[in-house]
Structures are given as C-alpha cells and as structure tokens.
Amino acid sequence: MRLRAQQPKGEAKYFLDIEVDIRQLSDAVALSRQQHRKRDRHSLWYYLFYVLMLLLAVGRFGGKF
C-alpha cells in the first residue's frame, strides 16, 4: 500500500499492479484511494480565511472603485 501511495510510473507500476492482483488487494487499494482523495480537500478554516481576506480587501479598497 505504501508503494501505491508513491504513485510509481512505468515498469514499477506494471509490476505493482501484478502484485496487487496476485495478493487480491484491489479492494484495499480502492479504499486507500478514496481515503486519500478525501484528505486532499481543504478544511473549512482554509476557505473561511480566504473569505475573510477578500472581505478585508473589499473593505479597504472598495471605496476607490
């Protein structure tokens, strides 16, 4: 599973795919991918910070437009 997370390319990916098929780990790989996708998203605080920054910029420079 660690090797799959490193996203190998070429021959390494080919042999890793064969290993996954032999060990019947395709379900575990799919679950790992799904969990990894969820972690790629930003938290709510990330978006709130940028909304705050936008509001501050509009408040500061909004009168000049």
N, CA, C and O atoms as a GROMACS GRO file, in nm:
protein
  260
    1MET      N    1   0.083  -0.119   0.000
    1MET     CA    2   0.000   0.000   0.000
    1MET      C    3   0.088   0.126   0.000
    1MET      O    4   0.053   0.227  -0.061
    2ARG      N    5   0.202   0.119   0.069
    2ARG     CA    6   0.292   0.234   0.072
    2ARG      C    7   0.347   0.262  -0.068
    2ARG      O    8   0.359   0.377  -0.109
    3LEU      N    9   0.380   0.156  -0.139
    3LEU     CA   10   0.434   0.174  -0.274
    3LEU      C   11   0.330   0.235  -0.367
    3LEU      O   12   0.363   0.316  -0.454
    4ARG      N   13   0.205   0.198  -0.350
    4ARG     CA   14   0.098   0.252  -0.433
    4ARG      C   15   0.080   0.401  -0.407
    4ARG      O   16   0.049   0.476  -0.499
    5ALA      N   17   0.098   0.443  -0.283
    5ALA     CA   18   0.082   0.584  -0.246
    5ALA      C   19   0.191   0.671  -0.309
    5ALA      O   20   0.172   0.792  -0.325
    6GLN      N   21   0.305   0.611  -0.345
    6GLN     CA   22   0.414   0.686  -0.407
    6GLN      C   23   0.391   0.709  -0.556
    6GLN      O   24   0.471   0.776  -0.621
    7GLN      N   25   0.285   0.655  -0.610
    7GLN     CA   26   0.246   0.669  -0.749
    7GLN      C   27   0.360   0.636  -0.845
    7GLN      O   28   0.412   0.723  -0.914
    8PRO      N   29   0.398   0.508  -0.849
    8PRO     CA   30   0.507   0.468  -0.938
    8PRO      C   31   0.469   0.483  -1.084
    8PRO      O   32   0.350   0.489  -1.118
    9LYS      N   33   0.568   0.488  -1.169
    9LYS     CA   34   0.545   0.505  -1.313
    9LYS      C   35   0.613   0.391  -1.388
    9LYS      O   36   0.706   0.328  -1.338
   10GLY      N   37   0.567   0.367  -1.507
   10GLY     CA   38   0.631   0.273  -1.597
   10GLY      C   39   0.632   0.130  -1.548
   10GLY      O   40   0.530   0.075  -1.508
   11GLU      N   41   0.751   0.070  -1.553
   11GLU     CA   42   0.767  -0.070  -1.519
   11GLU      C   43   0.734  -0.098  -1.373
   11GLU      O   44   0.675  -0.201  -1.342
   12ALA      N   45   0.769  -0.007  -1.285
   12ALA     CA   46   0.739  -0.026  -1.143
   12ALA      C   47   0.588  -0.032  -1.120
   12ALA      O   48   0.540  -0.112  -1.039
   13LYS      N   49   0.513   0.052  -1.190
   13LYS     CA   50   0.367   0.050  -1.178
   13LYS      C   51   0.309  -0.081  -1.231
   13LYS      O   52   0.217  -0.137  -1.172
   14TYR      N   53   0.363  -0.128  -1.342
   14TYR     CA   54   0.316  -0.252  -1.403
   14TYR      C   55   0.332  -0.368  -1.304
   14TYR      O   56   0.237  -0.443  -1.281
   15PHE      N   57   0.452  -0.383  -1.247
   15PHE     CA   58   0.476  -0.493  -1.155
   15PHE      C   59   0.399  -0.477  -1.024
   15PHE      O   60   0.359  -0.576  -0.963
   16LEU      N   61   0.377  -0.354  -0.982
   16LEU     CA   62   0.296  -0.332  -0.863
   16LEU      C   63   0.151  -0.372  -0.888
   16LEU      O   64   0.086  -0.429  -0.800
   17ASP      N   65   0.099  -0.342  -1.006
   17ASP     CA   66  -0.037  -0.383  -1.042
   17ASP      C   67  -0.049  -0.536  -1.042
   17ASP      O   68  -0.150  -0.590  -0.997
   18ILE      N   69   0.053  -0.604  -1.092
   18ILE     CA   70   0.050  -0.751  -1.090
   18ILE      C   71   0.051  -0.802  -0.947
   18ILE      O   72  -0.023  -0.895  -0.913
   19GLU      N   73   0.132  -0.742  -0.863
   19GLU     CA   74   0.140  -0.783  -0.722
   19GLU      C   75   0.005  -0.762  -0.653
   19GLU      O   76  -0.038  -0.847  -0.575
   20VAL      N   77  -0.060  -0.652  -0.680
   20VAL     CA   78  -0.192  -0.624  -0.622
   20VAL      C   79  -0.292  -0.729  -0.667
   20VAL      O   80  -0.372  -0.777  -0.586
   21ASP      N   81  -0.288  -0.766  -0.795
   21ASP     CA   82  -0.379  -0.869  -0.846
   21ASP      C   83  -0.352  -1.005  -0.782
   21ASP      O   84  -0.446  -1.076  -0.746
   22ILE      N   85  -0.226  -1.041  -0.768
   22ILE     CA   86  -0.192  -1.171  -0.711
   22ILE      C   87  -0.236  -1.180  -0.566
   22ILE      O   88  -0.291  -1.282  -0.523
   23ARG      N   89  -0.213  -1.075  -0.491
   23ARG     CA   90  -0.248  -1.076  -0.349
   23ARG      C   91  -0.395  -1.039  -0.324
   23ARG      O   92  -0.440  -1.038  -0.210
   24GLN      N   93  -0.468  -1.009  -0.430
   24GLN     CA   94  -0.609  -0.973  -0.422
   24GLN      C   95  -0.632  -0.855  -0.328
   24GLN      O   96  -0.715  -0.859  -0.238
   25LEU      N   97  -0.555  -0.750  -0.352
   25LEU     CA   98  -0.564  -0.630  -0.270
   25LEU      C   99  -0.637  -0.516  -0.340
   25LEU      O  100  -0.630  -0.402  -0.295
   26SER      N  101  -0.706  -0.546  -0.448
   26SER     CA  102  -0.769  -0.438  -0.525
   26SER      C  103  -0.873  -0.362  -0.442
   26SER      O  104  -0.888  -0.241  -0.459
   27ASP      N  105  -0.944  -0.432  -0.353
   27ASP     CA  106  -1.041  -0.362  -0.268
   27ASP      C  107  -0.971  -0.267  -0.171
   27ASP      O  108  -1.017  -0.156  -0.148
   28ALA      N  109  -0.859  -0.312  -0.116
   28ALA     CA  110  -0.783  -0.227  -0.023
   28ALA      C  111  -0.725  -0.106  -0.095
   28ALA      O  112  -0.720   0.003  -0.039
   29VAL      N  113  -0.681  -0.126  -0.218
   29VAL     CA  114  -0.627  -0.015  -0.297
   29VAL      C  115  -0.736   0.087  -0.327
   29VAL      O  116  -0.712   0.207  -0.316
   30ALA      N  117  -0.854   0.040  -0.363
   30ALA     CA  118  -0.964   0.131  -0.392
   30ALA      C  119  -1.004   0.210  -0.267
   30ALA      O  120  -1.031   0.330  -0.275
   31LEU      N  121  -1.006   0.144  -0.154
   31LEU     CA  122  -1.040   0.212  -0.028
   31LEU      C  123  -0.934   0.316   0.006
   31LEU      O  124  -0.966   0.426   0.051
   32SER      N  125  -0.808   0.282  -0.015
   32SER     CA  126  -0.699   0.374   0.013
   32SER      C  127  -0.708   0.497  -0.077
   32SER      O  128  -0.687   0.609  -0.030
   33ARG      N  129  -0.738   0.478  -0.203
   33ARG     CA  130  -0.753   0.591  -0.296
   33ARG      C  131  -0.866   0.682  -0.253
   33ARG      O  132  -0.854   0.804  -0.258
   34GLN      N  133  -0.977   0.622  -0.211
   34GLN     CA  134  -1.092   0.702  -0.169
   34GLN      C  135  -1.057   0.785  -0.046
   34GLN      O  136  -1.094   0.902  -0.038
   35GLN      N  137  -0.988   0.726   0.049
   35GLN     CA  138  -0.950   0.799   0.169
   35GLN      C  139  -0.849   0.908   0.136
   35GLN      O  140  -0.852   1.015   0.196
   36HIS      N  141  -0.760   0.882   0.042
   36HIS     CA  142  -0.660   0.980   0.003
   36HIS      C  143  -0.726   1.100  -0.064
   36HIS      O  144  -0.685   1.214  -0.042
   37ARG      N  145  -0.827   1.076  -0.144
   37ARG     CA  146  -0.897   1.187  -0.210
   37ARG      C  147  -0.965   1.276  -0.107
   37ARG      O  148  -0.966   1.398  -0.123
   38LYS      N  149  -1.020   1.218  -0.002
   38LYS     CA  150  -1.085   1.298   0.100
   38LYS      C  151  -0.985   1.388   0.172
   38LYS      O  152  -1.020   1.500   0.210
   39ARG      N  153  -0.863   1.340   0.191
   39ARG     CA  154  -0.763   1.419   0.260
   39ARG      C  155  -0.709   1.532   0.173
   39ARG      O  156  -0.651   1.627   0.226
   40ASP      N  157  -0.726   1.524   0.042
   40ASP     CA  158  -0.674   1.627  -0.046
   40ASP      C  159  -0.754   1.757  -0.038
   40ASP      O  160  -0.703   1.862  -0.075
   41ARG      N  161  -0.874   1.751   0.008
   41ARG     CA  162  -0.958   1.871   0.017
   41ARG      C  163  -0.914   1.959   0.133
   41ARG      O  164  -0.855   1.913   0.230
   42HIS      N  165  -0.942   2.086   0.119
   42HIS     CA  166  -0.907   2.180   0.225
   42HIS      C  167  -1.014   2.180   0.333
   42HIS      O  168  -1.129   2.144   0.308
   43SER      N  169  -0.976   2.221   0.450
   43SER     CA  170  -1.071   2.228   0.560
   43SER      C  171  -1.156   2.353   0.547
   43SER      O  172  -1.131   2.439   0.463
   44LEU      N  173  -1.256   2.362   0.630
   44LEU     CA  174  -1.345   2.477   0.631
   44LEU      C  175  -1.269   2.603   0.669
   44LEU      O  176  -1.298   2.710   0.617
   45TRP      N  177  -1.172   2.591   0.759
   45TRP     CA  178  -1.093   2.706   0.802
   45TRP      C  179  -1.016   2.769   0.686
   45TRP      O  180  -0.999   2.891   0.681
   46TYR      N  181  -0.970   2.688   0.594
   46TYR     CA  182  -0.898   2.737   0.476
   46TYR      C  183  -0.986   2.833   0.396
   46TYR      O  184  -0.942   2.942   0.359
   47TYR      N  185  -1.108   2.792   0.371
   47TYR     CA  186  -1.198   2.875   0.292
   47TYR      C  187  -1.244   2.999   0.370
   47TYR      O  188  -1.256   3.107   0.313
   48LEU      N  189  -1.268   2.982   0.499
   48LEU     CA  190  -1.309   3.098   0.580
   48LEU      C  191  -1.199   3.203   0.585
   48LEU      O  192  -1.228   3.322   0.584
   49PHE      N  193  -1.074   3.160   0.591
   49PHE     CA  194  -0.962   3.253   0.591
   49PHE      C  195  -0.960   3.337   0.464
   49PHE      O  196  -0.942   3.459   0.471
   50TYR      N  197  -0.980   3.274   0.349
   50TYR     CA  198  -0.977   3.349   0.224
   50TYR      C  199  -1.101   3.436   0.205
   50TYR      O  200  -1.093   3.540   0.140
   51VAL      N  201  -1.213   3.396   0.260
   51VAL     CA  202  -1.331   3.482   0.257
   51VAL      C  203  -1.305   3.606   0.342
   51VAL      O  204  -1.340   3.717   0.303
   52LEU      N  205  -1.244   3.587   0.458
   52LEU     CA  206  -1.208   3.700   0.544
   52LEU      C  207  -1.110   3.793   0.473
   52LEU      O  208  -1.127   3.915   0.478
   53MET      N  209  -1.010   3.738   0.407
   53MET     CA  210  -0.912   3.820   0.333
   53MET      C  211  -0.980   3.898   0.220
   53MET      O  212  -0.947   4.015   0.197
   54LEU      N  213  -1.074   3.836   0.152
   54LEU     CA  214  -1.148   3.904   0.046
   54LEU      C  215  -1.231   4.018   0.103
   54LEU      O  216  -1.234   4.127   0.047
   55LEU      N  217  -1.298   3.993   0.214
   55LEU     CA  218  -1.379   4.098   0.277
   55LEU      C  219  -1.293   4.214   0.323
   55LEU      O  220  -1.332   4.330   0.308
   56LEU      N  221  -1.177   4.185   0.379
   56LEU     CA  222  -1.087   4.292   0.422
   56LEU      C  223  -1.037   4.373   0.303
   56LEU      O  224  -1.027   4.495   0.311
   57ALA      N  225  -1.005   4.306   0.193
   57ALA     CA  226  -0.957   4.376   0.074
   57ALA      C  227  -1.068   4.462   0.015
   57ALA      O  228  -1.044   4.576  -0.025
   58VAL      N  229  -1.189   4.410   0.009
   58VAL     CA  230  -1.302   4.488  -0.044
   58VAL      C  231  -1.330   4.606   0.048
   58VAL      O  232  -1.359   4.715   0.001
   59GLY      N  233  -1.322   4.586   0.178
   59GLY     CA  234  -1.343   4.695   0.272
   59GLY      C  235  -1.236   4.802   0.260
   59GLY      O  236  -1.266   4.921   0.271
   60ARG      N  237  -1.115   4.763   0.237
   60ARG     CA  238  -1.004   4.859   0.228
   60ARG      C  239  -1.001   4.932   0.097
   60ARG      O  240  -0.981   5.054   0.094
   61PHE      N  241  -1.020   4.860  -0.012
   61PHE     CA  242  -1.006   4.919  -0.145
   61PHE      C  243  -1.140   4.937  -0.218
   61PHE      O  244  -1.141   4.983  -0.332
   62GLY      N  245  -1.251   4.902  -0.155
   62GLY     CA  246  -1.381   4.908  -0.220
   62GLY      C  247  -1.427   5.048  -0.253
   62GLY      O  248  -1.500   5.068  -0.350
   63GLY      N  249  -1.387   5.145  -0.175
   63GLY     CA  250  -1.431   5.282  -0.197
   63GLY      C  251  -1.361   5.347  -0.316
   63GLY      O  252  -1.410   5.447  -0.368
   64LYS      N  253  -1.251   5.293  -0.360
   64LYS     CA  254  -1.175   5.352  -0.471
   64LYS      C  255  -1.225   5.309  -0.608
   64LYS      O  256  -1.180   5.363  -0.709
   65PHE      N  257  -1.316   5.214  -0.613
   65PHE     CA  258  -1.363   5.166  -0.743
   65PHE      C  259  -1.483   5.238  -0.788
   65PHE      O  260  -1.536   5.209  -0.895
   0.00000   0.00000   0.00000
